[in-house]
Amino acid sequence: MCPHDPHCPAAHKPDREHARVIGRDYVQGWALLCNGTIVFDDTGSLLPDGQVLAPRRPLLAGAA
């Protein structure tokens, strides 16, 4: 787990993306968080257990 204090949220918690970034690839568009989660620039995520979280797309104004 995290070597710093306060500890980062666990990967299975809803606030998982508030963990510290420990690695990043700007070209490929991803960041590795301290809790083992990989977040992508399109807002999708890959959890340490292999679970994929789909990107969160904002609703457009006027869309039905």
DSSP file (Angstrom, degrees, kcal/mol; ACC not computed):
  #  RESIDUE AA STRUCTURE BP1 BP2  ACC     N-H-->O    O-->H-N    N-H-->O    O-->H-N    TCO  KAPPA ALPHA  PHI   PSI    X-CA   Y-CA   Z-CA
    1    1 A M              0   0    0      0, 0.0    34,-0.0     0, 0.0    35,-0.0   0.000 360.0 360.0 360.0-165.5    0.0    0.0    0.0
    2    2 A C        -     0   0    0      6,-0.2     5,-0.1     1,-0.1    33,-0.0  -0.344 360.0-157.5 -68.3 136.3    1.0    3.6    0.2
    3    3 A P  S    S+     0   0    0      0, 0.0     2,-0.2     0, 0.0    -1,-0.1   0.469  73.3  73.7 -87.2  -1.3    4.3    4.5    1.8
    4    4 A H  S    S-     0   0    0      2,-0.1     4,-0.1     0, 0.0    -2,-0.1  -0.634  85.6 -90.2-112.0 168.9    3.1    8.1    2.5
    5    5 A D  S    S+     0   0    0     -2,-0.2     2,-0.1     2,-0.1     3,-0.0  -0.992 105.2  37.4-126.7 130.4    0.7    9.6    5.0
    6    6 A P  S    S-     0   0    0      0, 0.0    -2,-0.1     0, 0.0    -1,-0.1   0.527  99.2-125.3 -74.7 156.1   -2.2   10.1    4.6
    7    7 A H        -     0   0    0     -2,-0.1    -2,-0.1     1,-0.1     3,-0.1  -0.343  22.9-109.3 -69.9 149.6   -2.7    6.9    2.7
    8    8 A C        -     0   0    0     -4,-0.1    -6,-0.2     1,-0.1    11,-0.1  -0.394  42.6 -89.2 -73.5 155.2   -4.3    6.9   -0.7
    9    9 A P        -     0   0    0      0, 0.0    -1,-0.1     0, 0.0    26,-0.1  -0.362  51.1-102.3 -62.5 145.1   -7.8    5.5   -1.2
   10   10 A A    >   -     0   0    0      1,-0.1     3,-1.6    -3,-0.1    25,-0.1  -0.266  29.0-110.7 -66.5 157.0   -7.9    1.8   -2.0
   11   11 A A  T 3  S+     0   0    0     24,-0.3     5,-0.2     1,-0.3    -1,-0.1   0.747 116.7  54.0 -63.2 -25.4   -8.5    0.8   -5.6
   12   12 A H  T 3  S+     0   0    0      4,-0.1    -1,-0.3     3,-0.1    -2,-0.0   0.473  89.6  97.0 -89.9  -1.0  -11.9   -0.6   -4.8
   13   13 A K  S X  S-     0   0    0     -3,-1.6     3,-1.5     1,-0.1     0, 0.0  -0.564  83.3-119.8 -86.3 151.8  -13.2    2.6   -3.1
   14   14 A P  T 3  S+     0   0    0      0, 0.0     3,-0.4     0, 0.0    -1,-0.1   0.789 113.7  53.5 -61.1 -28.1  -15.3    5.2   -5.1
   15   15 A D  T >  S+     0   0    0      1,-0.2     3,-2.1     2,-0.1     4,-0.1   0.070  70.6 126.5 -94.6  25.4  -12.6    7.9   -4.6
   16   16 A R  G X   +     0   0    0     -3,-1.5     3,-1.4     1,-0.3    19,-0.2   0.774  62.4  65.2 -54.0 -32.0   -9.8    5.7   -6.0
   17   17 A E  G 3  S+     0   0    0     -3,-0.4    -1,-0.3     1,-0.3    -2,-0.1   0.476  84.7  74.2 -77.0   0.1   -8.8    8.4   -8.5
   18   18 A H  G <  S+     0   0    0     -3,-2.1    -1,-0.3     2,-0.1    -2,-0.2   0.372  72.8 112.4 -90.2   4.1   -7.7   10.7   -5.7
   19   19 A A  S <  S-     0   0    0     -3,-1.4     2,-0.1     1,-0.1   -12,-0.0  -0.332  80.5 -88.9 -70.8 159.7   -4.6    8.6   -5.1
   20   20 A R        -     0   0    0      1,-0.1    14,-2.5    13,-0.1     2,-0.4  -0.421  37.2-117.4 -71.5 143.4   -1.2   10.0   -5.9
   21   21 A V  E     +A   33   0A   0     12,-0.2    12,-0.2     1,-0.1     3,-0.1  -0.689  35.0 171.5 -78.9 127.7    0.3    9.6   -9.4
   22   22 A I  E     +     0   0A   0     10,-3.1     2,-0.3    -2,-0.4    11,-0.2   0.488  67.2  16.4-115.4  -8.3    3.5    7.6   -9.3
   23   23 A G  E     -A   32   0A   0      9,-1.3     9,-2.9     2,-0.0    -1,-0.4  -0.965  63.7-178.0-160.9 148.9    4.0    7.1  -13.1
   24   24 A R  E     -A   31   0A   0     -2,-0.3     2,-0.4     7,-0.3     7,-0.2  -0.998  18.4-162.5-152.5 144.8    2.7    8.7  -16.2
   25   25 A D  E  >> -A   30   0A   0      5,-2.5     4,-1.8    -2,-0.3     5,-1.6  -0.901   8.3-175.3-127.7 102.6    3.0    8.4  -20.0
   26   26 A Y  T  45S+     0   0    0     -2,-0.4    -1,-0.1     2,-0.2    15,-0.0   0.833  83.0  54.1 -67.1 -33.1    1.7   11.5  -21.7
   27   27 A V  T  45S+     0   0    0      1,-0.2    -1,-0.2     2,-0.1    -2,-0.0   0.935 116.7  35.4 -68.3 -46.7    2.1   10.1  -25.2
   28   28 A Q  T  45S-     0   0    0      2,-0.1    -2,-0.2    12,-0.0    -1,-0.2   0.670 110.5-124.3 -83.2 -17.1    0.0    7.0  -24.5
   29   29 A G  T  <5 +     0   0    0     -4,-1.8    12,-2.6     1,-0.3     2,-0.3   0.908  63.9 113.6  81.5  44.5   -2.4    8.9  -22.2
   30   30 A W  E   < -AB  25  40A   0     -5,-1.6    -5,-2.5    10,-0.2     2,-0.3  -0.961  43.1-157.0-141.8 161.4   -2.3    7.0  -18.9
   31   31 A A  E     -AB  24  39A   0      8,-2.4     8,-2.5    -2,-0.3     2,-0.5  -0.999  14.2-139.1-138.2 139.4   -1.2    7.4  -15.3
   32   32 A L  E     -AB  23  38A   0     -9,-2.9   -10,-3.1    -2,-0.3    -9,-1.3  -0.871  23.0-151.0 -97.3 125.0   -0.4    4.8  -12.7
   33   33 A L  E >   -A   21   0A   0      4,-3.1     3,-2.1    -2,-0.5   -12,-0.2  -0.573  26.5-109.7 -95.1 160.3   -1.7    5.7   -9.2
   34   34 A C  T 3  S+     0   0    0    -14,-2.5   -13,-0.1     1,-0.3    -1,-0.1   0.750 117.0  59.5 -59.3 -26.8   -0.2    4.7   -5.9
   35   35 A N  T 3  S-     0   0    0    -19,-0.2   -24,-0.3   -15,-0.2    -1,-0.3   0.362 122.9-102.2 -86.7   6.4   -3.2    2.3   -5.3
   36   36 A G  S <  S+     0   0    0     -3,-2.1     2,-0.2     1,-0.3    -2,-0.1   0.400  78.5 135.2  91.8  -2.7   -2.3    0.3   -8.4
   37   37 A T        -     0   0    0    -21,-0.2    -4,-3.1    10,-0.1     2,-0.5  -0.575  44.6-148.7 -79.0 140.0   -5.1    1.8  -10.6
   38   38 A I  E     -BC  32  46A   0      8,-2.7     8,-2.6    -2,-0.2     2,-0.4  -0.957  14.1-165.3-107.2 123.8   -4.3    2.9  -14.1
   39   39 A V  E     -BC  31  45A   0     -8,-2.5    -8,-2.4    -2,-0.5     2,-0.3  -0.897   6.2-147.8-110.7 141.1   -6.4    5.9  -15.3
   40   40 A F  E >   -B   30   0A   0      4,-2.9     3,-2.2    -2,-0.4   -10,-0.2  -0.721  26.1-113.8-106.7 155.5   -6.6    6.9  -18.9
   41   41 A D  T 3  S+     0   0    0    -12,-2.6   -11,-0.1     1,-0.3   -12,-0.1   0.742 116.7  62.1 -59.6 -23.9   -7.0   10.4  -20.4
   42   42 A D  T 3  S-     0   0    0    -13,-0.3    -1,-0.3     2,-0.1    14,-0.2   0.346 122.3-107.2 -84.2   8.7  -10.4    9.4  -21.7
   43   43 A T  S <  S+     0   0    0     -3,-2.2    -2,-0.1     1,-0.3    13,-0.1   0.420  79.1 130.7  78.3   5.3  -11.5    8.8  -18.0
   44   44 A G        -     0   0    0     11,-0.2    -4,-2.9    12,-0.0     2,-0.3  -0.426  40.7-155.5 -76.8 162.9  -11.5    5.0  -18.3
   45   45 A S  E     -CD  39  53A   0      8,-2.3     8,-2.9    -6,-0.2     2,-0.4  -0.970  18.1-151.4-141.5 155.2   -9.7    3.0  -15.6
   46   46 A L  E     -CD  38  52A   0     -8,-2.6    -8,-2.7    -2,-0.3     6,-0.2  -0.985  22.9-147.6-126.1 117.8   -8.0   -0.4  -15.1
   47   47 A L    >   -     0   0    0      4,-2.9     3,-2.3    -2,-0.4   -10,-0.1  -0.433  27.8-107.2 -83.7 160.0   -8.1   -1.7  -11.5
   48   48 A P  T 3  S+     0   0    0      0, 0.0    -1,-0.1     0, 0.0   -12,-0.1   0.766 119.2  58.0 -58.8 -26.1   -5.3   -3.8  -10.1
   49   49 A D  T 3  S-     0   0    0      2,-0.1    -2,-0.0     1,-0.0    -3,-0.0   0.425 123.9-102.0 -84.4   3.0   -7.5   -6.9  -10.2
   50   50 A G  S <  S+     0   0    0     -3,-2.3     2,-0.2     1,-0.3    -1,-0.0   0.365  73.0 146.2  95.3  -4.2   -8.0   -6.5  -14.0
   51   51 A Q        -     0   0    0     -5,-0.1    -4,-2.9     1,-0.1     2,-0.5  -0.469  40.1-142.2 -68.7 135.3  -11.5   -5.0  -13.8
   52   52 A V  E     -D   46   0A   0     -6,-0.2     2,-0.6    -2,-0.2    -6,-0.2  -0.860   8.1-158.2-101.6 130.7  -12.1   -2.4  -16.5
   53   53 A L  E     -D   45   0A   0     -8,-2.9    -8,-2.3    -2,-0.5     3,-0.1  -0.948  22.8-126.8-108.6 121.1  -14.1    0.8  -15.8
   54   54 A A        -     0   0    0     -2,-0.6    -8,-0.0   -10,-0.2     0, 0.0  -0.215  34.4 -89.4 -64.1 152.9  -15.6    2.4  -18.9
   55   55 A P        -     0   0    0      0, 0.0     2,-0.7     0, 0.0   -12,-0.2  -0.290  37.4-122.0 -59.8 147.2  -14.9    6.0  -19.6
   56   56 A R        -     0   0    0    -14,-0.2   -12,-0.0   -13,-0.1    -3,-0.0  -0.850  28.2-160.4 -93.8 116.2  -17.4    8.5  -18.1
   57   57 A R        -     0   0    0     -2,-0.7     2,-0.1   -14,-0.0   -14,-0.0  -0.839  14.8-126.7-100.2 129.5  -18.9   10.5  -20.9
   58   58 A P        -     0   0    0      0, 0.0     2,-0.3     0, 0.0    -1,-0.0  -0.450  26.7-113.1 -71.2 147.0  -20.6   13.9  -20.1
   59   59 A L        -     0   0    0     -2,-0.1     2,-0.3     1,-0.0     3,-0.0  -0.634  30.5-126.0 -77.5 136.8  -24.1   14.4  -21.4
   60   60 A L    >   -     0   0    0     -2,-0.3     3,-1.9     1,-0.1     2,-0.1  -0.613  29.4-100.6 -83.4 143.5  -24.4   17.0  -24.0
   61   61 A A  T 3  S+     0   0    0     -2,-0.3     3,-0.1     1,-0.3    -1,-0.1  -0.396 108.7  17.8 -61.8 134.3  -26.9   19.9  -23.5
   62   62 A G  T 3  S+     0   0    0      1,-0.3     2,-0.3    -2,-0.1    -1,-0.3   0.409  89.7 138.1  84.7  -2.6  -30.1   19.2  -25.5
   63   63 A A    <         0   0    0     -3,-1.9    -1,-0.3     1,-0.1    -4,-0.0  -0.576 360.0 360.0 -77.6 138.2  -29.4   15.5  -26.0
   64   64 A A              0   0    0     -2,-0.3    -1,-0.1    -3,-0.1    -3,-0.0   0.425 360.0 360.0-102.4 360.0  -32.4   13.4  -25.5
